[in-house]
Amino acid sequence: MFATLKTIFAGQAARNTEQVRNHYALDLIDQKIRETDQGLSAAKTSLAALIQRHRAERTQANSLTKRIDDLMERARSAMDKGLDDLVTESAEAVADMENELARRTETLERLDRKISSLRLKVEKAQRRMIDLRQGAISAKAIRAEQNASKAVASALPGGPAKEAQDLIDSILGSENTDDLADIFEEIDEGLTHRTLEDRLGANGCGKATKTSAADVLAKLKS
């Protein structure tokens, strides 16, 4: 029993949640788009930082390469002059710089992979963002159409239009009631044969039941 009630309450809660989501759907869409846009902006910032670091590493690597080439040229000149101490010192310095260059080269390769991966994600997110905004525009247009349809529906039978029609019918009905009263009177007269007496009297068969225009003219002439 309790399990059944729990299921019923859970179902009702789910329906209520769905109704709330539908009611505030456009607001939720705008909020999710803002959140997506914030995430996209953060991704772009990260990408920019990676690119900036890559450029700095590339600058350092190029500088090391130039220093190594220059120092090697000087070490050859010192070797030609028999300056063995300087040659040895130059060799040690070149070795250190080449090791540093190797590390920076590895860093550049790693940054290249990260930049390529993140760039693809940003481009995909950017396309998704465009689709979301276009979808939001369509959703708002559909909701506006739905609201307009509801407004029209409220003016159709069952709404203000029906109330107006009922008032019109009540006024017209009062006129029809007068007509019906006359018709009922005619029917009653027919049922009591009163109309037969009127017709006989009008044709000179007995005393007339109603004064006619001829009677009035006769009185005037006399």
Secondary structure, DSSP 8 states (H G I E B T S, - for coil): -HHHHHHHHHHHHHHHHHHHHHHTHHHHHHHHHHHHHHHHHHHHHHHHHHHHHHHHHHHHHHHHHHHHHHHHHHHHHHHHTT-HHHHHHHHHHHHHHHHHHHHHHHHHHHHHHHHHHHHHHHHHHHHHHHHHHHHHHHHHHHHHHHHHHHHHHHHSTTSHHHHHHHHHHHHHHHHHHHHHHHHHHHHHHHHTTHHHHHHHHHTTSSS-SS--HHHHHHHHH-
